[in-house]
Amino acid sequence: MLLYVFLNHGLAVLRYFAGWLALAGIVISGGMIFFFGWDHLVFNIFTVPSGHFQQRQSDAPVSISTWDFAVSAIAQYKRLLADLTLPLVMIAFSVLSSIVRLKSAREQLRAGILRQRWVILLMVGAAGLPAAIIGGVKIGGAANALAYATYFVSAAATLSLVELSTKPAGGEEAKTAVGPKMLLLAVAISLAVSHLPPRIREVTKGLAGLSNNCQQQAYDFARAHPGEVYYPWHPLPTLMAEGKLYHFSYGMFDRELAGFPVTEGHFRQSIPARVRYIGLATQDAPIVSRYLPEFSREIRVPRLPGWRFLVRPSDTDAVRDAQAAAP
C-alpha cells in the first residue's frame, strides 16, 4: 500500500498517509491491549501459532524438519500457482492491452499500469504469499489458507478487466476495448457454468431447512436448558442463548499442538457450571473423553435430528428432561 501511494502520489503524500496510518495502528492496537491485555495478545497471536510448524503421526504432533517444511512449502506453492493461473492470465491480458494503448515506456508504466486501482489489490495479494504458503503447511492448513493471496489477486484480475473494458475510448481504442469485454464475459460464463449450479443447490437446500437448522436446534435446546449444555465445536448457540462464551474444541487443540495444553482448572472455568449435556453434531470431541470422562452415555432426541448428546450414566432423568424441553 505504501509503495502504491509513493509511486502514484510522491513522497509528500506518502508521509501524510503513513502518519495517519501509524496513528490508526496505534489507536487500534491500544484498544486491543486495553481490552485483552498485552500478555494474552502476544500469547494468542505469536506464541501459539509459532508452535504449529508440525506434522502429525499416529495422533501425536511431531516437529517438522527444515527439509520437510521446504517440501511442503513447494507443494503449497504449486497449489497456489494453479489457483492463480486464471487471474494472472487476466492481469497479463489487461497489462498488455494497456501497453498497446500507450506510446512511451514511461507512459505505459506510470499512467497505464501503476495508476490503475487494481494494482494495489495485486500488491496486497503478493504481500500475502508468504502467509498463504506457511498457513497451508501447518496442521489444519486447508484451501482457505491460500486466501491471503488468491482473494486479492482474483479481485485485482476482475477489476483490471472491468476498468479496461469500461474505459472511455474512441476510434481504434474502441476496437481494442472489445477484447477485454469478451474475455470478461467468457470468464464470467465459464465460472457460472462450473460453479453456480452446485452453489444454487446448496443455497436451496439451506433455505429449505432454515427454520430448523442445526444451529437453531442447538440454540433452542440451550435456551430450554440454561447453564446445562456445552457444544465443544459450536460455541455460538450458547453465546447467543446465555451470553457466555465457552471453550472451542479446535482452539484447545491449537494450544495443545503448540505445547500449551489447557489445564483441568482452566477448562472447568469456561464451561457451564451445571453442565448435563455435551452436544455434538458431525465431529467428535476428544476433549470430552479427556476432561469430561464421566459423560459416556450417548442419547438422541428425535426432535433434534442434527445432534447427539453425551450425558452421565447416573443422570437417569437426562433423556426425559431433554425430551420434555425439546422444541
N, C-alpha and C positions, 0 to 999 in steps of 0.2 A: 504494500500500500504506500509506504513512504517513497519507494523507488518510483512508483507511478506518479505520485504528486510532484516529485522532483523533476522527472523527465518532461512533464507537461506544463508545470507552472513555475518552475525555478526554485532557487534556494530560499528566497524570502517567504514565499508561500509555504514551503516545506517547514521552515522554522515555526511559523504561526500554527500550522496544522499539528506539528509534532508537540508543541507546547500544550495545546488543548487536548491532544490525545494522551499525553502524560498526566495531565490534570484529571481527566476522566478515569484513567487507570488507577490513580492514587485514591480517588473518591470511592470507586467500586471496591478496590482492594481493602480500603479502610473499613467499609461496610461489612465485607465478608469476615474480616478479622474481628470486628466488634461482635457480630452475631455468632460466629462459630469458634473463635479463638485461634490464635496462631498455631499452637501445637496440633490441634485437630486438622487444620487445613494442610499443614506440611505432611502430617501422617497419611491423610487420605489422598492427597494429590501427588505426592512424590514417594513417600516411603513404601506404601503398599504396592503401587504399580511397579516400582523398581524391582520387586521380588517376583515378578511374573514371567521372567525370561526363563521358562522351564518347559520341559516336555512331561508327559505323563505316561508311566509304565506300571501296569498292574495296580492301578488305583493309587499309586504313590508318586508324588512330584519328584522329578529328577532334574538337577541343574543341567542346563543346556551348554554344550561346549561351543567354543568360537566357530569351529568348523560346521557344526550342525546349525548354528544360528545363521551362518552365511548361506548354507544350502537352502534353508527355509526362507531366508530373505530373497534369494534369487527366484524361488518358486512363487513367492508373493508378487515379485516384480513382474514376472511373466503373466501372472493372472491379471495384474493391474494393467499391463500393457494391452492385453486382449480386450479388457473392458473399455480402454481409452482409444482403441483403434478408430472407431467411427467418429467420435468427437474430434480427434486430432486430424482426420481427413477433412472434416467440415471446416476446421480452423485453417488448415493449409489452403483449402479452396478459397476461403474468404481473403486470406493474405495475398494469394496470387491475383485474385480479382482486383484487390486494392492497388497492387503494384501496376497492373495493366492500365488502370485509370490515370495514374500519375506519371509525371515526367522524370524528374531527377531522383537520384537515390536518397538525397536528404529529405526531399518532399515525401517520398514513399515511406521513409522511416518515421518522421515526426508527425506529419499531417495525416498520412494514410494509414498508419498502423497504431503507433503508440497513443494517439489521441482518441482512439475508439474505446468505448466504455467496456467492451468485453475483455479488454486486455487485463484489467485489474482482477477480474474473475480468474483468468488464466494464471496470473501471478500467484493468487491465493491457492489455487489448485497445485501449482508447482511447489509452493512452500509446504503444502500438506503431504507431499510424497513420503518423506521420512516417517511421519506419524502413521501413515496408512500402511507402509510396509512393516514397521515394527509392531503395530497393532495386530496385524494378521499373523505374525509369527508366534505371539504369546498364546497361552492356553485361553480358550474362549474366543480367539480371533476368528471372525467369520467375514462374510461378504460386506457387512456393514462397516467393518474397519477400514475398507478401501474408500469409504465415502468422503474422507478428508480430501481426497484428490478427485475422484470421479464426479462428485456432485458439482464442484465448481468448474471443472474442465467442461463437463457437459453443458452447464449453464452458459459458459463462455462460447462454446460452439454454436449453441442455439441463437444467442444474442448476436453473434457475428453475422450469421446468415440473415437474421431479421433486419439488422442495420444495413447490411449490404443490399438487400432486396427492396427496402423501403426508402433508400436514399434518393432524393430528387435527382433526376438525370434527364438529359435530352440528347437527341441525335444518336451518335454511336454509343454513348454511355447508357442510353435506354436499352439498347440491344444487349450490352454486357450484363445488365441487371436481370435479364431473363434467366440466365444460368443459375444464380443463387436462388431465385424463386422456385425453379424447377427442382433443384436439389433439396431445398427445404420441404417442398411438397412431397417429394419421393421419400425422404426420411420420415416425415410425419405419417405417411400412409403405411410404410413398412413397419414402423413401431406400433401403429394402431392395429394392424392385422396380426402381428405376432404377440402383442402383449395385452391388447384391450379385451378380447373375449374372456380369457381366464379371470381377469380383474372384474369384469362385469358379473361373472358367475359368483365370485367371492363376495362382491357387494350385495348382490341379490340374496345370496344365502344369509349374509349377515343381517340384512334388513328384515328378512322373514322371521328371524328369531331374536330381533332386537329387544322386544318387551320381556323376554325370559332368557336372556343370555347368561352365561356362567357368572359373569361379574355381578349382574343384577341379582342372581340367585344367592351369591355369596354375601352381597350387601344386605339383602332382606333377612338372611339367616343370622347375620351378625347383629342386626337391629333387634331380632327376636331373642338373641342370647347375648346381651351386652356384657363385655368383660369375660366371656367364656369361650370365644372362638379365636383360633390362631391359624392364619393362612401363610405358611412359610414362603411360598412362591408368589403370593398375591397380597401385598400389604395395603393396596388401595381400598378394597371394600371396608376393612376395619378402620382405616383412616377416615373415610367418608362417614361411616356409621357412628364411630365413637370419638373421632378427633384425636386418635392416638396412633403413632407410627411404631410398628413392631419390627423385629428383625426380618430382613430379607435374606432368604436362603443363599442366593448367589453372592451377596455381599459378605456373608460369613465364609463362604468358600474362597472368595478373593483374599480375605485376611489369612485363612489357613494356608493358602498357597504361598503367600508372602512370608510365612513363618511367624504370624501373629494370631494364633487361634483365639477365638473368643472363650473366655473363662466361663465356668459354670455360673458364677455370680453375675457376671456381665450379661449372660444370656437370660437369666431369670429376671433381671431388671427390666428387660424390654420385651416381655411377652405378657399376655393377660394374666393378672394375679390369680384369677379364679378359673384358669383355662380348663375346659372339659372336652373340647372338640379340636382336633387338628384337621383342617380341611385341605385336601389335595385334589388337584384337577388331573392334568396329564402326567406331570413329573412326580417322581418320588422325592422325598426329602431325607437324605441321610442324617441330617441333624436331629431328626425326630428320634431315631434309634439311639443316637449318641447322647443327647441332652434330655430326652423325654422317653426313656425306655419303658416306662410304665404304660404308655399309650400303645398297646399292642393288639387291641381288638379293632377290626375294621367293620364298619356298619355302612349301610346305604339308606338313603332317604329317597323314596320313589319320586317325590315332587322336586327333588334336586338332582336330576339325572346327570348333570355335568360334574358331580362331586362325589368323592368318597371320604369318609371321616374316620379318624382313629380316636378311640376312647379308651379309658381304663377298663379292664375286665371287671373290676369291682364296682364300676358305676353302672349298675343294672338299670337305672332309670334313664340312661342317656338316649337309648333308642326311642323310648316312649316320649320323652321331652322333645326330642328332635322332630318326631312325627307330629306332635301336637302343635309345635310352633312353626312348622314349615309353611311357607306362604301358599 
